[in-house]
Amino acid sequence: QVQLVESGGGLVQAGGSLRLSCAASGSIFSIKSMGWYRQAPGKQRELVATITAGGSTNYADSVKGRFTISRDNAKNTVYLQMNSLKPEDTAVYYCNAVRSVVNGPTFEYEYWGQGTQVTVSS
């Protein structure tokens, strides 16, 4: 099992910055990737950014150049630095972890944090 605890959301004006944190605990040794997703009211949850255990990153087109995902392995924490925020970035942001377990075949398990609200005012 993996537990994820997010922090760092809040209210910010357009053009401002926020940094989200996600601390992982439990069976973290088998985590293959972590990331951030977001869900705005009335919309589906969408990928924001991911980072693999090897450090490879992936971003949604809508946040490229503005958001940066990083990880601190010593603290088992993933960060999302969000700059130049826009009102359309308003959403609940969820931390995600994918755990890979080899037991004959490979099984993957997905875990989610409780979510943190980010509100960007115009």
C-alpha positions as CSV (number, residue, x, y, z in Angstrom):
1,Q,0.0,0.0,0.0
2,V,1.0,3.6,-0.6
3,Q,-0.3,6.6,1.2
4,L,-0.2,10.1,-0.4
5,V,-0.7,13.3,1.5
6,E,-0.9,16.6,-0.5
7,S,-0.4,20.1,0.7
8,G,0.1,23.6,-0.7
9,G,-3.1,24.5,-2.4
10,G,-4.9,27.8,-1.9
11,L,-6.1,31.0,-3.5
12,V,-3.9,33.0,-5.7
13,Q,-4.3,35.8,-8.2
14,A,-3.8,35.3,-11.9
15,G,-0.1,35.4,-12.7
16,G,0.9,34.2,-9.3
17,S,2.6,31.0,-8.2
18,L,1.9,28.1,-5.9
19,R,3.9,24.9,-5.0
20,L,2.1,21.7,-4.3
21,S,3.7,18.9,-2.3
22,C,2.9,15.2,-2.1
23,A,4.5,13.1,0.5
24,A,4.4,9.3,-0.1
25,S,4.7,6.6,2.6
26,G,4.2,2.9,2.7
27,S,5.5,0.6,0.0
28,I,7.3,3.4,-1.8
29,F,10.2,1.2,-3.0
30,S,8.1,-0.2,-5.8
31,I,6.7,3.1,-7.1
32,K,7.4,3.5,-10.8
33,S,5.9,6.9,-11.3
34,M,4.1,9.7,-9.6
35,G,2.2,12.6,-10.9
36,W,-0.4,15.3,-10.6
37,Y,-3.9,15.3,-12.0
38,R,-6.6,17.9,-11.7
39,Q,-10.4,18.0,-11.9
40,A,-12.4,21.2,-12.4
41,P,-16.1,21.4,-11.6
42,G,-18.1,19.6,-14.3
43,K,-15.1,18.3,-16.0
44,Q,-13.2,15.0,-16.1
45,R,-10.0,14.5,-14.2
46,E,-7.0,15.2,-16.4
47,L,-3.3,14.7,-16.3
48,V,-1.2,17.6,-15.4
49,A,2.3,16.2,-15.1
50,T,4.1,12.9,-14.2
51,I,7.6,12.0,-13.2
52,T,9.1,8.5,-13.4
53,A,11.4,6.8,-10.8
54,G,14.2,7.6,-13.3
55,G,13.3,11.2,-13.4
56,S,11.6,11.4,-16.9
57,T,8.8,14.0,-16.9
58,N,5.7,14.5,-19.0
59,Y,3.4,17.5,-19.1
60,A,0.0,18.4,-20.4
61,D,0.2,20.9,-23.2
62,S,-1.8,23.4,-21.3
63,V,0.9,23.6,-18.5
64,K,4.1,23.3,-20.5
65,G,6.5,26.1,-19.7
66,R,4.5,27.2,-16.6
67,F,4.5,24.1,-14.3
68,T,7.5,22.0,-13.2
69,I,7.3,18.6,-11.5
70,S,10.2,17.4,-9.4
71,R,10.9,14.9,-6.7
72,D,13.0,14.7,-3.6
73,N,13.8,11.0,-3.1
74,A,15.3,11.5,0.3
75,K,11.9,13.0,1.5
76,N,9.8,10.7,-0.7
77,T,8.0,13.8,-1.9
78,V,6.9,15.1,-5.3
79,Y,6.4,18.7,-6.0
80,L,4.5,20.7,-8.6
81,Q,5.7,24.3,-9.0
82,M,3.0,26.3,-10.7
83,N,3.9,29.7,-12.2
84,S,2.0,32.1,-14.3
85,L,-1.3,30.7,-13.0
86,K,-4.5,31.3,-15.0
87,P,-8.1,31.2,-13.9
88,E,-8.5,28.0,-16.0
89,D,-6.0,26.3,-13.7
90,T,-8.6,26.4,-11.0
91,A,-9.3,22.8,-9.9
92,V,-8.8,20.2,-7.3
93,Y,-5.3,18.8,-7.7
94,Y,-4.7,15.1,-6.9
95,C,-1.4,13.4,-6.4
96,N,-1.1,10.0,-8.1
97,A,1.3,7.1,-7.7
98,V,1.7,4.0,-9.7
99,R,3.3,1.0,-8.0
100,S,4.7,-1.9,-10.0
101,V,4.9,-5.4,-8.4
102,V,6.4,-8.4,-10.2
103,N,4.9,-11.7,-9.1
104,G,5.2,-13.9,-12.1
105,P,3.4,-11.3,-14.3
106,T,3.7,-7.6,-13.5
107,F,0.9,-6.0,-11.6
108,E,0.3,-2.3,-11.4
109,Y,-1.5,-0.6,-8.6
110,E,-2.7,3.0,-8.6
111,Y,-3.1,5.3,-5.6
112,W,-4.6,8.7,-5.1
113,G,-4.3,11.5,-2.5
114,Q,-7.3,13.3,-1.1
115,G,-6.9,16.3,-3.3
116,T,-6.0,19.9,-2.7
117,Q,-8.0,22.9,-4.0
118,V,-6.3,25.5,-6.2
119,T,-8.2,28.6,-7.0
120,V,-6.9,31.3,-9.3
121,S,-8.8,34.6,-9.3
122,S,-8.8,36.9,-12.3
